[in-house]
């Protein structure tokens, strides 16, 4: 067994059943599932604990994911503090159209910023469940993944010493630029889709201008409004990919937001100081399969879905639930079924969410391409959601991720 809150310089055993590379939502959830079952593991993270607990990320969590965290004892503060959202609003044709998905489905979205979830997960893993974790490690490398004795090596940031840790399995949860992706063999298939657009992500010191998420479809480009707290609002503005955030000063930002989110039947936006500006280039990718020998990928190491549909953290949690449970079943009970089917099971939901993101992108951006045909078909799709109960129900199911099977 490991000791809680290990000292950064304390020695690490040279063998663990599982080494988890990456302390994001996927890696920490896997670690917590293993520790709850009494399975020792080591989590390695290249950043500091302070950094991962403050790294700016969005936080829309689907209800099935919240319930999955709750069943594993990982949703205490989330259930107390997260905001539940039951509807959203589309703005087009100079009007606002409310879409009440809870009324249609009985399900909610939960808004809980990823830094808060990561803070909860790392506290539970390291401080409560006594899991071993090392922050700030350097030069992480994966070895012998096709053998029955894989290993992970890293440099200790305090001593400068090189450590080699043997294990049965490696959970690669360290994103697209991490050691797990660097270790993939040539046979890995990485499919990528670039949308050819950017989003200017903004955090404003301004009260929300509505009690729900707003999506603005405008000939000048998409705009989004996401309430975060009584005094903070997240906004998005469509822009060219690779655009310089400094080219978007305060007055230009608010003029674009007011224009693109305008509705004649709604009041203007409440403006405030801009606290954050960064440009996100919209693209997706999928790695197939998600298993290579004893390496099991999860989260952004395996797939990325652009924030268009707010699906990324949900996919990471789905991977983590499946992988954590499968590792416990194998290591504690000798049952290989979960590990054998891990990649195929994950990828069914991954591809469903990827397709929905691409479909929703056409809804958001179809009116701004300067093509009257695309604009016309986009508006037809939007109107169908608000005139056809069947179309509304189908959209709500995809928006909430509530399909019974993928």
Secondary structure, DSSP 4 states (H G I P E B T S, - for coil): -PPSS--TTS---SEEEEEEE--SHHHHHHHHHHHHTT--EEEEESS-HHHHTT-----EEEHHHHHHHHHTT--HHHHHHPEEE--EEEEETTEEEEE-HHHHHS--EEE--HHHHHHHHHIIIIIIS--EEEES-EEEEEE-TTSSS-EEEEE-TTT--EEEEEEEEEEE-S-TTSHHHHT--TT-EEEEEEEEEEEEEEEEES--SSSSEEEE--TT--EEEEEEETTEEEEEEEE-TT--GGGS-HHHHHHHHHHHT--TTSPPPPP-EEEEEEEEEEEEEEEESSEETTEEE-GGGTEE--TTSS-HHHHHHHHHHHHHHHHHHHHHH---HHHHTHHHHHHHHHHHHHHHHHHHHHHHHGGGSS-HHHHHHHHHHHHHHHH-HHHHHHHHHHHHT--S--
